[in-house]
Amino acid sequence: MATIGEVLAAADSGAIDLGFVGIENSIEGTVNVTIDALAFEHDLLIQREVELGIQLNLLAPPGVAISDVTRVLTFPVAAGQCRTWLATQLPGAEIVASNSNAEAARLVAEASDGVSAAVAPSLAAKIYGLDVLANDIEDHPENTTRFVLVARNSVPAATGHDKTTIVVFQRTDRPGSLLAILQEFAARAINLVKLESRPTKKGLGDYCFIIDLEGHLSDELVADCLRDVRSKVEDIKFLGSYPAAGPHGPAVRRDAEEAWRIADAWITDQKAKLRS
């Protein structure tokens, strides 16, 4: 599909079973169009995450040299990943936003105007018959994008190495409101992988928090934590518990969960002593 928005809308409507979209880049950060659509527009759940190394290239039709290029088509997030290269190697070139890098390559191939090039992976060059004018033009070598697979009404079973994503909406913006939320995670030794604020679209200064945490909704610690957080805030939107990318899960979380079970058994024993 042409855009991330179209992918998510099709998954939400049931026109497709699964959608696969970028959500975060190691250079440019969050892909806002993805996280905002998941938080505010659709009822989709993340099924898993995948981290892929990203290599960007400058592509043009055969016969076009770098010195000929005065117009570059690229997805805005990709443009940010190679901003310095474009500024130094193609100063003055017009940067034109496209819906995706693949679409940029397609449009450049169709136009074949002798002055346009695209920023896209090398696979796009093969598909659309373009030449690679420059390889690896991203500004930082460790360029990785995190993608998520999304679907309706489905939470994968826990694997032991999972991640949960939520959107937290505050009741009021007051001193200590974020601390009150974070204390619930800290008290249970639940690691937050990512925390960022996003505007709720309701007005200046009205923000929600996007939180990625280690663990699964079926984990007792995670469920207990989310219950307490939910009691303190206006609302929580659950975006999924899913298999996490990367090496197998930290012992800290397993130890913390075992400690919680021991503490829970202890309090149960104490309650049993209460007189009726």
Contacts in CASP RR format, 6 or more apart in sequence:
PFRMAT RR
TARGET T0000
AUTHOR 0000-0000-0000
METHOD contacts of the structure
MODEL  1
MATIGEVLAAADSGAIDLGFVGIENSIEGTVNVTIDALAFEHDLLIQREV
ELGIQLNLLAPPGVAISDVTRVLTFPVAAGQCRTWLATQLPGAEIVASNS
NAEAARLVAEASDGVSAAVAPSLAAKIYGLDVLANDIEDHPENTTRFVLV
ARNSVPAATGHDKTTIVVFQRTDRPGSLLAILQEFAARAINLVKLESRPT
KKGLGDYCFIIDLEGHLSDELVADCLRDVRSKVEDIKFLGSYPAAGPHGP
AVRRDAEEAWRIADAWITDQKAKLRS
1 7 0 8 1.000
1 10 0 8 1.000
2 99 0 8 1.000
2 100 0 8 1.000
2 103 0 8 1.000
3 99 0 8 1.000
3 100 0 8 1.000
4 21 0 8 1.000
4 22 0 8 1.000
4 31 0 8 1.000
4 33 0 8 1.000
4 34 0 8 1.000
4 37 0 8 1.000
4 100 0 8 1.000
5 33 0 8 1.000
5 37 0 8 1.000
7 16 0 8 1.000
7 19 0 8 1.000
7 20 0 8 1.000
7 21 0 8 1.000
8 19 0 8 1.000
8 21 0 8 1.000
8 34 0 8 1.000
8 37 0 8 1.000
8 38 0 8 1.000
8 41 0 8 1.000
8 42 0 8 1.000
8 44 0 8 1.000
8 150 0 8 1.000
9 41 0 8 1.000
9 42 0 8 1.000
10 16 0 8 1.000
10 19 0 8 1.000
11 17 0 8 1.000
11 18 0 8 1.000
11 19 0 8 1.000
11 42 0 8 1.000
11 44 0 8 1.000
11 150 0 8 1.000
11 151 0 8 1.000
11 152 0 8 1.000
12 41 0 8 1.000
12 42 0 8 1.000
12 43 0 8 1.000
12 44 0 8 1.000
12 152 0 8 1.000
14 152 0 8 1.000
17 151 0 8 1.000
18 47 0 8 1.000
18 149 0 8 1.000
18 150 0 8 1.000
18 151 0 8 1.000
19 149 0 8 1.000
19 150 0 8 1.000
19 151 0 8 1.000
20 50 0 8 1.000
20 147 0 8 1.000
20 148 0 8 1.000
20 149 0 8 1.000
20 150 0 8 1.000
21 31 0 8 1.000
21 34 0 8 1.000
21 147 0 8 1.000
21 148 0 8 1.000
21 150 0 8 1.000
22 31 0 8 1.000
22 34 0 8 1.000
22 145 0 8 1.000
22 146 0 8 1.000
22 147 0 8 1.000
22 148 0 8 1.000
23 30 0 8 1.000
23 31 0 8 1.000
23 34 0 8 1.000
23 35 0 8 1.000
23 49 0 8 1.000
23 146 0 8 1.000
23 147 0 8 1.000
23 148 0 8 1.000
24 30 0 8 1.000
24 31 0 8 1.000
24 145 0 8 1.000
24 146 0 8 1.000
24 194 0 8 1.000
25 31 0 8 1.000
25 54 0 8 1.000
25 77 0 8 1.000
25 81 0 8 1.000
25 143 0 8 1.000
25 144 0 8 1.000
25 145 0 8 1.000
25 146 0 8 1.000
26 140 0 8 1.000
26 142 0 8 1.000
26 143 0 8 1.000
26 144 0 8 1.000
26 145 0 8 1.000
27 80 0 8 1.000
27 81 0 8 1.000
27 138 0 8 1.000
27 139 0 8 1.000
27 140 0 8 1.000
27 143 0 8 1.000
28 77 0 8 1.000
28 80 0 8 1.000
28 81 0 8 1.000
30 196 0 8 1.000
30 210 0 8 1.000
31 77 0 8 1.000
32 198 0 8 1.000
34 148 0 8 1.000
35 198 0 8 1.000
35 210 0 8 1.000
36 198 0 8 1.000
38 44 0 8 1.000
38 46 0 8 1.000
38 150 0 8 1.000
38 239 0 8 1.000
39 167 0 8 1.000
39 198 0 8 1.000
39 208 0 8 1.000
39 210 0 8 1.000
39 237 0 8 1.000
39 239 0 8 1.000
40 200 0 8 1.000
40 201 0 8 1.000
43 152 0 8 1.000
43 153 0 8 1.000
44 150 0 8 1.000
44 151 0 8 1.000
44 152 0 8 1.000
44 239 0 8 1.000
45 150 0 8 1.000
45 151 0 8 1.000
45 152 0 8 1.000
45 153 0 8 1.000
45 154 0 8 1.000
45 155 0 8 1.000
45 238 0 8 1.000
45 239 0 8 1.000
45 240 0 8 1.000
45 242 0 8 1.000
46 148 0 8 1.000
46 149 0 8 1.000
46 150 0 8 1.000
46 165 0 8 1.000
46 239 0 8 1.000
46 240 0 8 1.000
46 242 0 8 1.000
47 148 0 8 1.000
47 149 0 8 1.000
47 150 0 8 1.000
47 151 0 8 1.000
47 154 0 8 1.000
47 156 0 8 1.000
47 242 0 8 1.000
48 148 0 8 1.000
48 149 0 8 1.000
48 156 0 8 1.000
48 242 0 8 1.000
48 243 0 8 1.000
49 146 0 8 1.000
49 147 0 8 1.000
49 148 0 8 1.000
49 149 0 8 1.000
49 163 0 8 1.000
49 242 0 8 1.000
49 243 0 8 1.000
49 244 0 8 1.000
49 245 0 8 1.000
50 146 0 8 1.000
50 147 0 8 1.000
50 148 0 8 1.000
50 149 0 8 1.000
50 245 0 8 1.000
51 144 0 8 1.000
51 145 0 8 1.000
51 146 0 8 1.000
51 147 0 8 1.000
51 245 0 8 1.000
51 246 0 8 1.000
52 144 0 8 1.000
52 145 0 8 1.000
52 147 0 8 1.000
53 143 0 8 1.000
53 144 0 8 1.000
53 145 0 8 1.000
54 81 0 8 1.000
54 121 0 8 1.000
54 138 0 8 1.000
54 143 0 8 1.000
54 144 0 8 1.000
54 145 0 8 1.000
55 121 0 8 1.000
55 122 0 8 1.000
55 135 0 8 1.000
55 136 0 8 1.000
55 138 0 8 1.000
55 143 0 8 1.000
56 78 0 8 1.000
56 81 0 8 1.000
56 82 0 8 1.000
56 101 0 8 1.000
56 119 0 8 1.000
56 120 0 8 1.000
56 121 0 8 1.000
56 136 0 8 1.000
56 137 0 8 1.000
56 138 0 8 1.000
56 143 0 8 1.000
57 119 0 8 1.000
57 120 0 8 1.000
57 121 0 8 1.000
57 122 0 8 1.000
57 125 0 8 1.000
57 132 0 8 1.000
57 133 0 8 1.000
57 134 0 8 1.000
57 135 0 8 1.000
57 136 0 8 1.000
57 137 0 8 1.000
58 66 0 8 1.000
58 69 0 8 1.000
58 72 0 8 1.000
58 117 0 8 1.000
58 118 0 8 1.000
58 119 0 8 1.000
58 132 0 8 1.000
58 133 0 8 1.000
58 134 0 8 1.000
58 137 0 8 1.000
59 105 0 8 1.000
59 108 0 8 1.000
59 117 0 8 1.000
59 118 0 8 1.000
59 119 0 8 1.000
59 120 0 8 1.000
59 124 0 8 1.000
59 125 0 8 1.000
59 128 0 8 1.000
59 130 0 8 1.000
59 131 0 8 1.000
59 132 0 8 1.000
59 133 0 8 1.000
60 68 0 8 1.000
60 69 0 8 1.000
60 108 0 8 1.000
60 114 0 8 1.000
60 116 0 8 1.000
60 117 0 8 1.000
60 118 0 8 1.000
60 130 0 8 1.000
60 131 0 8 1.000
60 133 0 8 1.000
61 108 0 8 1.000
61 109 0 8 1.000
61 112 0 8 1.000
61 114 0 8 1.000
61 129 0 8 1.000
61 130 0 8 1.000
61 131 0 8 1.000
62 129 0 8 1.000
62 130 0 8 1.000
62 131 0 8 1.000
63 114 0 8 1.000
63 131 0 8 1.000
64 114 0 8 1.000
64 115 0 8 1.000
64 117 0 8 1.000
64 131 0 8 1.000
64 133 0 8 1.000
65 133 0 8 1.000
66 89 0 8 1.000
66 90 0 8 1.000
66 117 0 8 1.000
66 133 0 8 1.000
66 134 0 8 1.000
68 114 0 8 1.000
68 115 0 8 1.000
69 90 0 8 1.000
69 93 0 8 1.000
69 115 0 8 1.000
69 116 0 8 1.000
69 117 0 8 1.000
69 133 0 8 1.000
70 92 0 8 1.000
70 93 0 8 1.000
70 94 0 8 1.000
70 115 0 8 1.000
70 116 0 8 1.000
71 93 0 8 1.000
71 94 0 8 1.000
71 96 0 8 1.000
71 115 0 8 1.000
71 116 0 8 1.000
71 117 0 8 1.000
72 79 0 8 1.000
72 86 0 8 1.000
72 90 0 8 1.000
72 93 0 8 1.000
72 94 0 8 1.000
72 95 0 8 1.000
72 96 0 8 1.000
72 116 0 8 1.000
72 117 0 8 1.000
72 118 0 8 1.000
72 119 0 8 1.000
73 96 0 8 1.000
73 97 0 8 1.000
73 98 0 8 1.000
73 104 0 8 1.000
73 107 0 8 1.000
73 108 0 8 1.000
73 116 0 8 1.000
73 117 0 8 1.000
73 118 0 8 1.000
73 119 0 8 1.000
74 95 0 8 1.000
74 96 0 8 1.000
74 97 0 8 1.000
74 98 0 8 1.000
74 101 0 8 1.000
74 104 0 8 1.000
74 118 0 8 1.000
74 119 0 8 1.000
74 120 0 8 1.000
75 97 0 8 1.000
75 98 0 8 1.000
75 99 0 8 1.000
75 100 0 8 1.000
75 101 0 8 1.000
75 103 0 8 1.000
75 104 0 8 1.000
75 119 0 8 1.000
76 97 0 8 1.000
78 101 0 8 1.000
78 119 0 8 1.000
78 120 0 8 1.000
79 86 0 8 1.000
79 95 0 8 1.000
79 97 0 8 1.000
79 119 0 8 1.000
80 139 0 8 1.000
81 138 0 8 1.000
81 139 0 8 1.000
81 140 0 8 1.000
81 143 0 8 1.000
82 119 0 8 1.000
82 137 0 8 1.000
82 138 0 8 1.000
82 139 0 8 1.000
83 139 0 8 1.000
84 139 0 8 1.000
85 134 0 8 1.000
85 137 0 8 1.000
85 138 0 8 1.000
85 139 0 8 1.000
86 93 0 8 1.000
86 95 0 8 1.000
86 119 0 8 1.000
86 137 0 8 1.000
89 134 0 8 1.000
89 137 0 8 1.000
98 104 0 8 1.000
98 107 0 8 1.000
98 118 0 8 1.000
101 118 0 8 1.000
101 119 0 8 1.000
101 120 0 8 1.000
101 121 0 8 1.000
101 124 0 8 1.000
102 120 0 8 1.000
102 124 0 8 1.000
102 127 0 8 1.000
104 118 0 8 1.000
104 119 0 8 1.000
104 120 0 8 1.000
105 118 0 8 1.000
105 120 0 8 1.000
105 124 0 8 1.000
105 125 0 8 1.000
105 127 0 8 1.000
105 128 0 8 1.000
105 130 0 8 1.000
106 124 0 8 1.000
106 128 0 8 1.000
107 116 0 8 1.000
107 118 0 8 1.000
108 116 0 8 1.000
108 117 0 8 1.000
108 118 0 8 1.000
108 128 0 8 1.000
108 130 0 8 1.000
109 128 0 8 1.000
109 129 0 8 1.000
109 130 0 8 1.000
117 133 0 8 1.000
118 124 0 8 1.000
118 130 0 8 1.000
119 137 0 8 1.000
122 132 0 8 1.000
122 135 0 8 1.000
124 130 0 8 1.000
125 131 0 8 1.000
125 132 0 8 1.000
146 245 0 8 1.000
148 242 0 8 1.000
155 217 0 8 1.000
155 240 0 8 1.000
155 241 0 8 1.000
155 242 0 8 1.000
156 241 0 8 1.000
156 242 0 8 1.000
156 243 0 8 1.000
157 218 0 8 1.000
158 215 0 8 1.000
158 216 0 8 1.000
158 218 0 8 1.000
158 219 0 8 1.000
158 241 0 8 1.000
159 216 0 8 1.000
159 243 0 8 1.000
160 215 0 8 1.000
160 216 0 8 1.000
160 248 0 8 1.000
160 249 0 8 1.000
161 243 0 8 1.000
161 244 0 8 1.000
161 246 0 8 1.000
161 248 0 8 1.000
161 249 0 8 1.000
162 214 0 8 1.000
162 215 0 8 1.000
162 216 0 8 1.000
162 219 0 8 1.000
162 241 0 8 1.000
162 242 0 8 1.000
162 243 0 8 1.000
162 244 0 8 1.000
163 193 0 8 1.000
163 212 0 8 1.000
163 213 0 8 1.000
163 214 0 8 1.000
163 215 0 8 1.000
163 241 0 8 1.000
163 242 0 8 1.000
163 243 0 8 1.000
163 244 0 8 1.000
164 212 0 8 1.000
164 213 0 8 1.000
164 214 0 8 1.000
164 215 0 8 1.000
164 216 0 8 1.000
164 217 0 8 1.000
164 222 0 8 1.000
164 226 0 8 1.000
164 238 0 8 1.000
164 240 0 8 1.000
164 241 0 8 1.000
164 242 0 8 1.000
165 210 0 8 1.000
165 211 0 8 1.000
165 212 0 8 1.000
165 213 0 8 1.000
165 239 0 8 1.000
165 240 0 8 1.000
166 210 0 8 1.000
166 211 0 8 1.000
166 213 0 8 1.000
166 226 0 8 1.000
166 236 0 8 1.000
166 237 0 8 1.000
166 238 0 8 1.000
166 239 0 8 1.000
166 240 0 8 1.000
167 208 0 8 1.000
167 209 0 8 1.000
167 210 0 8 1.000
167 211 0 8 1.000
167 236 0 8 1.000
167 237 0 8 1.000
167 239 0 8 1.000
168 181 0 8 1.000
168 208 0 8 1.000
168 209 0 8 1.000
168 211 0 8 1.000
168 229 0 8 1.000
168 233 0 8 1.000
168 235 0 8 1.000
168 236 0 8 1.000
169 200 0 8 1.000
169 208 0 8 1.000
169 233 0 8 1.000
169 234 0 8 1.000
169 235 0 8 1.000
169 236 0 8 1.000
169 237 0 8 1.000
170 177 0 8 1.000
170 207 0 8 1.000
170 208 0 8 1.000
170 209 0 8 1.000
170 233 0 8 1.000
170 234 0 8 1.000
171 177 0 8 1.000
171 232 0 8 1.000
171 233 0 8 1.000
171 234 0 8 1.000
173 205 0 8 1.000
173 206 0 8 1.000
173 207 0 8 1.000
178 209 0 8 1.000
180 232 0 8 1.000
181 209 0 8 1.000
181 229 0 8 1.000
181 232 0 8 1.000
181 233 0 8 1.000
182 192 0 8 1.000
182 195 0 8 1.000
184 225 0 8 1.000
184 228 0 8 1.000
184 229 0 8 1.000
184 232 0 8 1.000
185 191 0 8 1.000
185 192 0 8 1.000
185 213 0 8 1.000
185 225 0 8 1.000
188 221 0 8 1.000
188 224 0 8 1.000
188 225 0 8 1.000
188 256 0 8 1.000
188 260 0 8 1.000
189 252 0 8 1.000
189 253 0 8 1.000
189 255 0 8 1.000
189 256 0 8 1.000
190 213 0 8 1.000
190 214 0 8 1.000
190 215 0 8 1.000
190 221 0 8 1.000
190 222 0 8 1.000
190 225 0 8 1.000
190 253 0 8 1.000
190 256 0 8 1.000
191 213 0 8 1.000
191 214 0 8 1.000
191 250 0 8 1.000
191 252 0 8 1.000
191 253 0 8 1.000
192 211 0 8 1.000
192 212 0 8 1.000
192 213 0 8 1.000
192 214 0 8 1.000
193 212 0 8 1.000
193 213 0 8 1.000
193 214 0 8 1.000
194 210 0 8 1.000
194 211 0 8 1.000
194 212 0 8 1.000
195 209 0 8 1.000
195 210 0 8 1.000
195 211 0 8 1.000
195 212 0 8 1.000
196 209 0 8 1.000
196 210 0 8 1.000
197 207 0 8 1.000
197 208 0 8 1.000
197 209 0 8 1.000
197 210 0 8 1.000
198 207 0 8 1.000
198 208 0 8 1.000
198 209 0 8 1.000
198 210 0 8 1.000
199 205 0 8 1.000
199 206 0 8 1.000
199 207 0 8 1.000
200 206 0 8 1.000
200 207 0 8 1.000
200 208 0 8 1.000
213 222 0 8 1.000
214 244 0 8 1.000
214 249 0 8 1.000
214 250 0 8 1.000
214 253 0 8 1.000
215 221 0 8 1.000
215 222 0 8 1.000
215 241 0 8 1.000
215 253 0 8 1.000
216 222 0 8 1.000
216 241 0 8 1.000
217 223 0 8 1.000
217 226 0 8 1.000
217 238 0 8 1.000
217 240 0 8 1.000
217 241 0 8 1.000
218 241 0 8 1.000
219 253 0 8 1.000
219 257 0 8 1.000
220 257 0 8 1.000
220 260 0 8 1.000
220 261 0 8 1.000
220 264 0 8 1.000
221 253 0 8 1.000
221 256 0 8 1.000
221 257 0 8 1.000
221 260 0 8 1.000
222 241 0 8 1.000
224 260 0 8 1.000
226 236 0 8 1.000
226 238 0 8 1.000
229 236 0 8 1.000
230 236 0 8 1.000
END
